[in-house]
Amino acid sequence: MCSSDRPEVDIAPQIILWVLKFTCSEDDTFSPSSPPQFIASAFTDFGKWMDGWETRRKRISGHDWCIIQLGVPGLIHGFDVDTSFFTGNHSPHVSIQAGCLDQLPTFTLEGDRTDMAASDSQMAAVTKLGSEAWPELVSVSELQPGYSDSCHNYFRVNFNRRVTHIRLNMYPDGGIARLRVYGVGQRDWSSVSTNQLVDLVALTNGGVCLGYSDAHFGHPRNMIGLGRAANMADGWETARRLDRPKKLKVDQQGILQVPGREWAVFRLGHPGLISSIEVDTNHFKGNFPDSCRIEACTLTPEEETQCIRTRWNSGKWQVLLPPQKLRPHHIHHYSEAELMPSHPVSHVRLIIAPDGGVSRLRLWGRLTPINAASVNQRRPTSKL
């Protein structure tokens, strides 16, 4: 499927398995994950500057390709091959293959690669990967040019194996502005001890946002991202609730007594016993939530599907972290002594009152065995 329209299954709420590095068969220019830009007056010694990867007009046999290491290994559910601003020079066709590598190629690519190609030694190292024989996720497909109404070329994928690298094939040459790889992170848990503390909800460990009440200014999936948030846009922020009382009152703990709340639900990357929690309001100085609490439960795949249909109206939720007053621009640490007695869980729900923004959520715990009703092997959901 190739189209300038989004696929019917909304893959955007899953994480983007960000592209980090690649090796090309021909010359390359590749920009970061920010939206493409076009500067009409920008030229270099090699021609017009374009914000993306553009190869020479091919005058030899073959086609251009590159191997890309995903920022987060995982299960891929879709691609967006973005040809923005490549209107007379986009790649006419592409295909995409995937592999899972135990060992990385023994070379590095550094600095500006404009007008360069892989060296003989680099090509020899890549040849050992056998990438031309990797499974094909997207067969040879036509791309639309980079006009605003046609630049996003979406491909849905049904591939149930963990992927660490992909091979992007251009036919025969041309330009691509961005490649987005959508899916869910999947960690290799075989080497993780049950005594090791792990952030069970981190996107790099397979955590995924399954539902939320409001995401007006920022999606809750941002909370399980890498590192600390770069700014407010890199966190979860809701709109201001319109049901706030005209005059606010607090209880004995100083927590606002308001009727409304906002929430976000996550599936953990692996079932576990949570022993400590971090709620980070970094950058949220005048728009942080007044308070938060966290609930948790264990769900089978069938129960998860039912909860998605009912907007998470389930009687299985139990309090993990009682209501806590929050501060602006601050990391809040909650130890095991502050948590309610708990059992191994597979899902959590962060509830904030009345509204506001949270930049990061960390749930530290230890792995527990996955039973027959495995929460880590359930099928991808169509609505998060």
C-alpha angles and dihedrals in degrees: 000000000000121000145141087235126081116260118260090248107069103230094168095088089063117080125274110241091220121224111240110170143352147182119229133205090217139017117319145197116177126173131202125273096275118113114284119263132205122210110184095200097047114112132157135194087271097051136267114006110237126184099235142033115314126169132202120274096270116243098168134064122282133035137269124263142161137202115227129199111215117233089224121026112225151107114319120218102169152348137224112203101194117200096179112169093359093114102145098019109041121131107266095213139012141183129193129212130184139210141176111223124196091191127036123230112272099244140071134218117213138174131005110344097188113144091005134116133196113285123241091257092049091049090050091053092048092048088063089063092065090217094162087069097048116122113277114240095174118028120215103304136175120251125213119228123264101266116132093253097047109026098098110080107187125198125185116213133200105195119138100192129097114258129202101167138024133199115221113201122198118201106238106326141303138106140312122184102199140357117206118192113198125197147092124294116245123193125203098243096182092093096044116100120224086234093058119101110234134178093243096192099046114124089230088060094048101269114153136184110240102178146351142182099228138000102171097146104016139007118249091230086076089071092070094049130118122293123333120329117274092214141331092289088062092065141053116279128170132201118263109272114244094209094071113130116256089238119033125222132190134211127231091283091054092250116144116250102224132150098225135071141172127220145189127196126210135188111218119237088237132005111262151150109264114219104168139018137204123199110186122195093180112164092007100110105146098017106047120129117264092227144350140200132186129219128191141190144162117249135184118222090260092051091049091053090050092049091053089054093049096044091251095301094154133147092215096081115113127186112260099167117023118223112301130192110238132213130212122263093358142124109234114204121199118188128206090264090062094051126086116251105277145183127215111299138193102193136039135191121207111205122192128187131246098340141288140107139313120184103194140011121195123185111189118196149123128271122257125197118276111237129208090281090062115193091194096061101048119126121264114271124237096218124034 
